[in-house]
Amino acid sequence: MEEKQLIETTDENGNVINFELYDIVEVEGQEYALLIPADSETKEEEEVVLMRLSQEGDDYIFESIDDDAEFDKVAEYIESMDEEE
């Protein structure tokens, strides 16, 4: 069984939120992380959170996507991946 990768982030209010790393996709040379809240109990509850992924040295930084056009572009790419499967 594959071990879950847990990611701890802090929201704009300083609250710590734990996510499970679901997948990483690359769109136009930029990597994006698909994250699922670690506290979701069932598959029906799971909401996928999309974050920009960058690397500083050995550390990965998860950033929110504030640009609507960038978010839409990545979301459309992910949806097209789902349709291919």
MIBADREN-428252 format. One line per 4 residues: their letters; for each residue x, y, z of N, C-alpha, C. Coordinates in nm, 4 decimals. Layout:
// MIBADREN-428252
a> X Y Z X Y Z X Y Z; ...
This chain:
// MIBADREN-428252
meek> 0.0839 -0.1180 0.0000 0.0000 0.0000 0.0000 0.0889 0.1250 0.0000; 0.0548 0.2219 -0.0816 0.1311 0.3450 -0.0938 0.1061 0.4349 0.0270; 0.2151 0.4914 0.0824 0.2033 0.5792 0.1972 0.1484 0.7153 0.1547; 0.0560 0.7687 0.2337 -0.0012 0.8999 0.2044 0.1025 1.0075 0.2348
qlie> 0.1107 1.1074 0.1470 0.1961 1.2217 0.1720 0.1092 1.3313 0.2298; 0.1355 1.3679 0.3544 0.0567 1.4709 0.4201 0.1290 1.6044 0.4102; 0.0522 1.7077 0.3790 0.1024 1.8433 0.3625 0.0319 1.9307 0.4654; 0.1078 2.0106 0.5379 0.0500 2.1031 0.6349 0.0632 2.2446 0.5802
ttde> -0.0495 2.3146 0.5675 -0.0480 2.4526 0.5191 -0.1167 2.5426 0.6217; -0.0951 2.6714 0.6055 -0.1584 2.7702 0.6921 -0.2418 2.8629 0.6048; -0.3686 2.8827 0.6416 -0.4547 2.9703 0.5619 -0.4312 3.1168 0.5989; -0.5056 3.2057 0.5329 -0.4861 3.3497 0.5531 -0.5200 3.3960 0.6947
ngnv> -0.5925 3.3135 0.7705 -0.6283 3.3475 0.9079 -0.5346 3.2826 1.0102; -0.4308 3.2140 0.9616 -0.3358 3.1496 1.0509 -0.3762 3.0103 1.0963; -0.4858 2.9571 1.0420 -0.5304 2.8224 1.0776 -0.4483 2.7182 1.0023; -0.4064 2.6139 1.0728 -0.3310 2.5051 1.0105 -0.4298 2.4059 0.9500
infe> -0.4048 2.3706 0.8233 -0.4909 2.2749 0.7528 -0.4017 2.1643 0.6985; -0.4417 2.0401 0.7211 -0.3663 1.9254 0.6714 -0.4323 1.8706 0.5463; -0.3490 1.8432 0.4455 -0.3951 1.7874 0.3194 -0.3182 1.6604 0.2874; -0.3801 1.5778 0.2067 -0.3122 1.4627 0.1473 -0.2791 1.5017 0.0043
lydi> -0.1541 1.4796 -0.0359 -0.1138 1.5071 -0.1736 -0.1731 1.3999 -0.2636; -0.2618 1.4413 -0.3535 -0.3291 1.3479 -0.4436 -0.2488 1.3289 -0.5714; -0.2012 1.4394 -0.6300 -0.1277 1.4308 -0.7557 -0.0572 1.5632 -0.7813; 0.0401 1.5599 -0.8709 0.1067 1.6805 -0.9194 0.0958 1.6792 -1.0707
veve> 0.0510 1.7906 -1.1284 0.0408 1.8027 -1.2735 0.1242 1.9221 -1.3182; 0.1691 1.9168 -1.4428 0.2448 2.0279 -1.4990 0.1665 2.0875 -1.6144; 0.1492 2.2200 -1.6102 0.0782 2.2923 -1.7150 0.1674 2.4083 -1.7578; 0.2060 2.4073 -1.8848 0.2899 2.5120 -1.9424 0.4141 2.5386 -1.8577
gqey> 0.4798 2.4311 -1.8132 0.6051 2.4420 -1.7401 0.5928 2.4712 -1.5923; 0.4714 2.4911 -1.5425 0.4486 2.5185 -1.3998 0.3829 2.3965 -1.3361; 0.4318 2.3557 -1.2181 0.3719 2.2432 -1.1479 0.2613 2.2908 -1.0539; 0.1578 2.2082 -1.0440 0.0442 2.2350 -0.9564 0.0144 2.1097 -0.8755
alli> -0.0210 2.1288 -0.7504 -0.0532 2.0173 -0.6616 -0.2036 2.0064 -0.6444; -0.2532 1.8844 -0.6512 -0.3926 1.8558 -0.6214 -0.3943 1.7973 -0.4815; -0.4627 1.8657 -0.3907 -0.4639 1.8277 -0.2511 -0.6052 1.7948 -0.2053; -0.6154 1.6979 -0.1146 -0.7440 1.6588 -0.0573 -0.7347 1.6811 0.0929
pads> -0.8325 1.7488 0.1536 -0.8278 1.7675 0.2994 -0.8099 1.6329 0.3702; -0.7127 1.6256 0.4587 -0.6799 1.4998 0.5261 -0.7887 1.4535 0.6209; -0.8767 1.5441 0.6637 -0.9806 1.5067 0.7598 -1.1108 1.4613 0.6947; -1.1151 1.4533 0.5600 -1.2392 1.4074 0.4962 -1.2561 1.2584 0.5214
etke> -1.3759 1.2196 0.5611 -1.4032 1.0824 0.6030 -1.4377 0.9902 0.4865; -1.5050 1.0427 0.3845 -1.5488 0.9589 0.2745 -1.5123 1.0224 0.1417; -1.5145 0.9421 0.0376 -1.4844 0.9922 -0.0965 -1.5826 1.1001 -0.1393; -1.7087 1.0901 -0.0949 -1.8092 1.1883 -0.1345 -1.7777 1.3273 -0.0790
eeev> -1.7118 1.3320 0.0366 -1.6801 1.4592 0.1004 -1.5597 1.5275 0.0375; -1.4776 1.4522 -0.0329 -1.3497 1.5042 -0.0779 -1.3643 1.6192 -0.1764; -1.3026 1.7282 -0.1408 -1.2950 1.8454 -0.2264 -1.1486 1.8618 -0.2634; -1.1201 1.8685 -0.3897 -0.9824 1.8829 -0.4339 -0.9443 2.0299 -0.4313
vlmr> -0.8307 2.0584 -0.3703 -0.7773 2.1934 -0.3627 -0.6590 2.2008 -0.4582; -0.6561 2.3043 -0.5390 -0.5520 2.3215 -0.6396 -0.4585 2.4328 -0.5942; -0.3270 2.4016 -0.5888 -0.2292 2.5020 -0.5470 -0.1090 2.4996 -0.6412; -0.0501 2.6177 -0.6622 0.0722 2.6299 -0.7412 0.1870 2.5745 -0.6561
lsqe> 0.2770 2.5030 -0.7204 0.3878 2.4396 -0.6511 0.5182 2.4983 -0.7022; 0.6002 2.5473 -0.6115 0.7321 2.5964 -0.6503 0.8345 2.5381 -0.5546; 0.9597 2.5445 -0.5933 1.0645 2.4847 -0.5123 1.1679 2.5898 -0.4765; 1.2028 2.5941 -0.3482 1.3086 2.6807 -0.2985 1.4102 2.5905 -0.2307
gddy> 1.5223 2.5669 -0.2997 1.6203 2.4726 -0.2470 1.5605 2.3332 -0.2456; 1.5621 2.2705 -0.1280 1.5045 2.1362 -0.1138 1.3587 2.1407 -0.0710; 1.3067 2.2606 -0.0427 1.1708 2.2749 0.0080 1.0724 2.3066 -0.1037; 0.9532 2.2490 -0.0925 0.8444 2.2816 -0.1845 0.7519 2.3815 -0.1174
ifes> 0.7097 2.4814 -0.1933 0.6208 2.5846 -0.1436 0.4867 2.5705 -0.2149; 0.3780 2.5646 -0.1381 0.2431 2.5564 -0.1923 0.1822 2.6948 -0.1840; 0.1401 2.7471 -0.2996 0.0856 2.8826 -0.3063 -0.0556 2.8786 -0.3627; -0.1416 2.9645 -0.3085 -0.2763 2.9744 -0.3652 -0.2670 3.0400 -0.5029
iddd> -0.3631 3.0114 -0.5865 -0.3683 3.0675 -0.7215 -0.4707 3.1807 -0.7189; -0.4208 3.3029 -0.7201 -0.5088 3.4194 -0.7109 -0.5594 3.4668 -0.8463; -0.4906 3.4297 -0.9522 -0.5279 3.4728 -1.0868 -0.6353 3.3792 -1.1425; -0.7543 3.4332 -1.1692 -0.8661 3.3514 -1.2179 -0.8338 3.2818 -1.3495
aefd> -0.7651 3.3507 -1.4405 -0.7329 3.2915 -1.5706 -0.6383 3.1728 -1.5533; -0.5391 3.1870 -1.4650 -0.4458 3.0762 -1.4392 -0.5197 2.9584 -1.3776; -0.6056 2.9856 -1.2794 -0.6807 2.8788 -1.2145 -0.7688 2.8061 -1.3159; -0.8402 2.8818 -1.3986 -0.9291 2.8224 -1.4988 -0.8517 2.7357 -1.5969
kvae> -0.7341 2.7818 -1.6390 -0.6509 2.7073 -1.7339 -0.6106 2.5720 -1.6749; -0.5682 2.5728 -1.5487 -0.5257 2.4484 -1.4836 -0.6457 2.3572 -1.4596; -0.7577 2.4144 -1.4165 -0.8783 2.3348 -1.3923 -0.9265 2.2680 -1.5210; -0.9222 2.3403 -1.6321 -0.9619 2.2823 -1.7609 -0.8687 2.1690 -1.8006
yies> -0.7396 2.1846 -1.7757 -0.6431 2.0793 -1.8064 -0.6744 1.9533 -1.7251; -0.7016 1.9715 -1.5971 -0.7320 1.8571 -1.5103 -0.8608 1.7889 -1.5542; -0.9617 1.8677 -1.5894 -1.0875 1.8097 -1.6373 -1.0657 1.7313 -1.7657; -0.9797 1.7816 -1.8546 -0.9535 1.7089 -1.9791 -0.8809 1.5780 -1.9515
mdee> -0.7975 1.5741 -1.8465 -0.7305 1.4503 -1.8063 -0.8336 1.3488 -1.7592; -0.9326 1.3942 -1.6814 -1.0369 1.3064 -1.6303 -1.1173 1.2469 -1.7463; -1.1449 1.3270 -1.8475 -1.2235 1.2791 -1.9613 -1.1481 1.1740 -2.0414; -1.0150 1.1827 -2.0442 -0.9352 1.0850 -2.1185 -0.9334 0.9496 -2.0505
e> -0.9503 0.9466 -1.9163 -0.9432 0.8205 -1.8418 -1.0656 0.7406 -1.8533
